[in-house]
């Protein structure tokens, strides 16, 4: 498992692996060519992430870590029921437009 896979699986954070070179490339000779062709990709992806984030106003936190964004509260509840309900250790919090609207903990389920 590579670093991107580990980040997504273990930390539950999105990750991207950019495959930038080809078999047989020479690092000293080809580095600048590769770098110049892809140097704007991380900034482009960051901009797109920021652009899309304004459409998601519901946030799900598990043990005080953001795990998922949703467009509406119902989608968040479905996600919790399907992926989190039987797997959380402490607390799940759901915020809608920055306001806490739902708290679940092990004892209340």
N, C-alpha and C positions, 0 to 999 in steps of 0.2 A: 504494500500500500504506500503510495507516495504522499508527500506533504499536503497536497490539495485534498486528497481523499481523507487523510487523517483530520485535517481542519474541519471538513464538512461533517465527518462521522463523530469525532470525539468532542469537538468544540461547538458543533452545531452552527458554524459560521459559513457563509458562502465563500467559495474560493474558486479561483480560475488558474489553470495552468496554460501558459502560452508556450507552444512548441515553436521555437524561433529558428532553429538551425536544421541542418540536414546531415545525413550520414556523410562522413568524410570531410566535414568543414574544418578549416584550420583557424583556430581561435585568434591567433595573432593577425592573420591575413583577412579574415572575414568578419571579425567582430564589429568594426565600424559600419560596414555595409548592412549587417543585420540590425544593429542598434538604430541606425538612421531610418530604416524601413518600419520600425515598430515603436519608436519612442513616444508617440502620441497615443498609443492604445490605452495605457492605464488611465490617462486623463479623460479620454473619451468615455471609457466605461464608468468612471466615477461620475461624470456629468450625467450620463444616462441613468445611473442609479439615483442620483439626486432628483432628476426630472420625474422619475416614476414614483418616488416616495411620497409625493404630494397626493397621490390617489389613494393611499392606504392610511386610514385614520383609526384603525383598531390595532392595538399592540398586545401580544400575549407574552407574558414573562413567566419563566419557570425558575424558581429559586433566585429571583431578582436579576435574571439574565434574559434579555430579549431573545425569543426563539422564533417568532413569526409575526408578520404583518398581514392584515386583512382589510378588505374594503368595507365589510360590515360585520356587525356583532354576531349574526347568525353563522357566518362562515367560521368565525373564531370558535364558537361553541361546538360546531361539528368537528373541527380540528381537535379540540380538547377531548371530546368524547372518543374520537377514533385513535388518537396518537398519544395522548398524555394521561388520561384519566387513571389508568391502572399502573402508570409507570412513574409518577412523581413521588418524591420523598418528602418534600416540605410544603411548598405553597405555589399556587398558580394565580397570577393576577392578570386581569384584562382591563386595559385602558381604552376608552373611546374619546377621541379628541382631547387627550391629555387628562381625562377624568377617570378615576378608578370606578369601574362599573360592576366588577365581579371578582370575588376572591374565593378560591377553593383550597382546601387543605385536606390532608389525609383523613382526619377525624370526622369531617363533615360528609364525606362521600359514602 
